[in-house]
Amino acid sequence: MKKIYFFCTAFILMTSCVSKKNQTIKQNILTLRDSYCKAPFKYNYEEKLPSYNSDSIISANRQLKTIFSDQSILVLNALDNLDEVNEIMKLKKDSSLSSQVKVLQLKMKINSKITIALTELDAVAAEFDCEGERVAQIGNYVDNLNDSRNNKLILYSIAAGAVASIAGGIVKDDAWSSAIDITGGALGAGFGLATLNPKGKKVEFIHQRNLLRDIWHEKLESPNFPPFIWYMYSEKRFSNKEKHSIISSMKERWLHYQFDDDKNAADQSVIFKDGGLYRADDLHNRAAMLNQMQSATRTINQTINYLLLDLDKLIL
């Protein structure tokens, strides 16, 4: 009897520790339901959007190709700085002081637009980073829920086996002893099998401002992104092979790696909705997708860096 009392006491202490851990997690989760990452406003698309007819833009500015790459010409167009660059090329033919001053003024105007674009890139990348961290915290919460559940089931399994073993040794009747052993074994096996639940717990996670949804549906414009950034995402000439846009390439990777090439499952996924009940796998997938978009956003800096190098050649 002392053995049974000692084991039950230890079992109660262990399960109470797990319960306290869950209470702490549930208190913390309340701070993660509402996103603290979203921008305070939506971007205004009433202003002129960059043209997506890239071939005509490059053809109309053939005179710039001696200095600027096709990508740089398209970026200048998106920033609405083509007029300034053309004016600089005319002024370069005049070596007077007034022309040089005018060139510097125009260069400052171009640099101002580039600075705004870089700031927008940093802001969007920061939101992806922040949102990815928020999802990771929720994912850790669900992982802890699943771990706590499995720990309880393992303890119950051990307890069932131990109690059955001790009781079987105490009971002298062979029939009762066998019945206790069978019952204890069945309970232990049942608790053990319950730990094999592949999906685990769910948690409610809300994200009405869903950046990934805009990427997945690939609209012509998105109020959740600055027009310049969305243009850089959508124009295929800014990708490595210039065959697919950044968004199209990203969607292909998501479909293959996150959804096992199941387009219907992707379209119905909670990841692209306003939120809902998430399992751990969905949360980890969402975090990975946000991190991928953060990296893709930061690579646009390389394109702007090439533009700055071309601009230096123009001024020299």
Backbone hydrogen bonds, N-H to C=O, Kabsch-Sander energy under -0.5 kcal/mol:
donor,donor_aa,acceptor,acceptor_aa,energy
5,Y,1,M,-2.5
6,F,2,K,-2.6
7,F,3,K,-2.4
8,C,4,I,-2.4
9,T,5,Y,-2.1
10,A,6,F,-2.1
11,F,7,F,-2.3
12,I,8,C,-2.3
13,L,9,T,-2.0
14,M,10,A,-2.1
15,T,11,F,-2.3
16,S,12,I,-2.0
17,C,13,L,-1.6
18,V,14,M,-1.7
19,S,15,T,-2.1
20,K,16,S,-2.3
21,K,17,C,-2.0
22,N,18,V,-2.1
23,Q,19,S,-2.1
24,T,20,K,-2.0
25,I,21,K,-2.1
26,K,22,N,-2.6
27,Q,23,Q,-1.7
28,N,24,T,-1.9
29,I,25,I,-1.9
30,L,26,K,-0.7
30,L,27,Q,-0.6
31,T,28,N,-1.3
32,L,29,I,-1.8
33,R,30,L,-0.6
43,Y,223,P,-2.3
45,Y,43,Y,-0.6
54,S,52,Y,-1.8
57,I,53,N,-1.6
58,I,54,S,-2.5
59,S,55,D,-2.4
60,A,56,S,-2.2
61,N,57,I,-0.7
61,N,58,I,-0.7
62,R,59,S,-1.0
64,L,61,N,-1.7
65,K,62,R,-1.6
67,I,64,L,-1.8
68,F,64,L,-3.3
73,I,69,S,-2.1
74,L,70,D,-2.1
75,V,71,Q,-2.3
76,L,72,S,-2.6
77,N,73,I,-2.0
78,A,74,L,-2.3
79,L,75,V,-2.2
80,D,77,N,-1.1
81,N,76,L,-3.1
82,L,76,L,-0.5
85,V,81,N,-1.9
86,N,82,L,-2.5
87,E,83,D,-2.1
88,I,84,E,-2.1
89,M,85,V,-2.1
90,K,86,N,-1.5
91,L,87,E,-2.4
92,K,88,I,-1.9
93,K,90,K,-1.2
94,D,91,L,-1.8
95,S,93,K,-0.5
100,Q,96,S,-2.0
101,V,97,L,-2.4
102,K,98,S,-2.1
103,V,99,S,-2.4
104,L,100,Q,-2.0
105,Q,101,V,-2.1
106,L,102,K,-2.4
107,K,103,V,-2.5
108,M,104,L,-2.2
109,K,105,Q,-1.7
110,I,106,L,-2.2
111,N,107,K,-2.8
112,S,108,M,-2.0
113,K,109,K,-1.6
114,I,110,I,-2.2
115,T,111,N,-2.6
116,I,112,S,-1.9
117,A,113,K,-2.1
118,L,114,I,-2.6
119,T,115,T,-2.2
120,E,116,I,-2.3
121,L,117,A,-2.3
122,D,118,L,-2.3
123,A,119,T,-2.3
124,V,120,E,-2.5
125,A,121,L,-2.5
126,A,122,D,-2.3
127,E,123,A,-1.9
128,F,124,V,-2.3
129,D,125,A,-2.4
130,C,126,A,-2.9
131,E,127,E,-2.9
132,G,128,F,-2.4
133,E,129,D,-2.0
134,R,130,C,-2.2
135,V,131,E,-2.3
136,A,132,G,-2.1
137,Q,133,E,-2.0
138,I,134,R,-1.8
139,G,135,V,-2.9
140,N,136,A,-2.4
141,Y,137,Q,-1.9
142,V,138,I,-2.4
143,D,139,G,-2.5
144,N,140,N,-2.3
145,L,141,Y,-2.2
146,N,142,V,-2.7
147,D,143,D,-2.7
148,S,144,N,-2.8
149,R,145,L,-2.5
150,N,146,N,-2.6
151,N,147,D,-2.6
152,K,148,S,-2.3
153,L,149,R,-2.3
154,I,150,N,-2.5
155,L,151,N,-2.3
156,Y,152,K,-2.8
157,S,153,L,-2.4
158,I,154,I,-2.6
159,A,155,L,-3.1
160,A,156,Y,-2.9
161,G,157,S,-2.2
162,A,158,I,-2.8
163,V,159,A,-3.2
164,A,160,A,-2.1
165,S,161,G,-2.2
166,I,162,A,-2.8
167,A,163,V,-3.0
168,G,164,A,-2.3
169,G,165,S,-1.4
170,I,166,I,-1.5
171,V,167,A,-2.8
177,S,173,D,-2.6
178,S,174,D,-2.4
179,A,175,A,-2.2
180,I,176,W,-2.5
181,D,177,S,-2.2
182,I,178,S,-2.6
183,T,179,A,-2.6
184,G,180,I,-2.9
185,G,181,D,-2.4
186,A,182,I,-2.5
187,L,183,T,-2.6
188,G,184,G,-2.5
189,A,185,G,-2.4
190,G,186,A,-2.5
191,F,187,L,-2.6
192,G,188,G,-2.0
193,L,189,A,-2.7
194,A,190,G,-1.7
195,T,191,F,-0.8
195,T,192,G,-0.8
196,L,193,L,-1.7
197,N,194,A,-1.1
203,V,278,Y,-1.9
205,F,276,G,-2.9
206,I,33,R,-0.5
207,H,274,D,-3.1
210,N,208,Q,-1.2
211,L,209,R,-0.8
214,D,210,N,-1.2
215,I,211,L,-1.6
216,W,212,L,-2.5
217,H,213,R,-2.4
218,E,214,D,-1.2
219,K,214,D,-0.7
225,F,222,S,-1.6
230,W,226,P,-2.5
231,Y,227,P,-2.2
232,M,228,F,-2.1
233,Y,229,I,-2.1
234,S,230,W,-1.9
235,E,231,Y,-2.2
236,K,234,S,-0.6
238,F,235,E,-1.7
239,S,236,K,-1.7
246,I,233,Y,-0.8
247,I,233,Y,-1.8
249,S,245,S,-2.5
250,M,246,I,-2.1
251,K,247,I,-2.6
252,E,248,S,-1.9
253,R,249,S,-1.8
254,W,250,M,-2.5
255,L,251,K,-2.6
256,H,252,E,-1.9
257,Y,253,R,-3.0
258,Q,253,R,-0.5
258,Q,254,W,-2.1
259,F,254,W,-1.3
260,D,256,H,-0.5
261,D,255,L,-3.4
262,D,255,L,-0.5
262,D,259,F,-1.8
263,K,261,D,-0.9
266,A,262,D,-1.9
267,D,263,K,-2.5
268,Q,264,N,-1.8
269,S,265,A,-0.5
269,S,266,A,-1.0
272,F,269,S,-1.2
273,K,270,V,-1.6
276,G,205,F,-2.2
278,Y,203,V,-3.2
278,Y,276,G,-0.6
280,A,199,K,-0.5
280,A,201,K,-0.5
283,L,279,R,-2.1
284,H,280,A,-2.5
285,N,281,D,-2.3
286,R,282,D,-2.5
287,A,283,L,-2.4
288,A,284,H,-2.1
289,M,285,N,-2.3
290,L,286,R,-2.3
291,N,287,A,-2.1
292,Q,288,A,-2.0
293,M,289,M,-2.0
294,Q,290,L,-2.0
295,S,291,N,-2.1
296,A,292,Q,-2.4
297,T,293,M,-2.2
298,R,294,Q,-2.0
299,T,295,S,-1.4
300,I,296,A,-0.5
300,I,297,T,-1.1
301,N,298,R,-1.3
302,Q,299,T,-1.4
303,T,299,T,-0.7
304,I,300,I,-1.8
305,N,301,N,-2.3
306,Y,302,Q,-2.0
307,L,303,T,-1.6
308,L,304,I,-2.2
309,L,305,N,-1.9
310,D,306,Y,-2.1
311,L,307,L,-2.5
312,D,308,L,-1.9
313,K,309,L,-1.6
314,L,310,D,-1.6
315,I,311,L,-2.0
316,L,312,D,-2.0
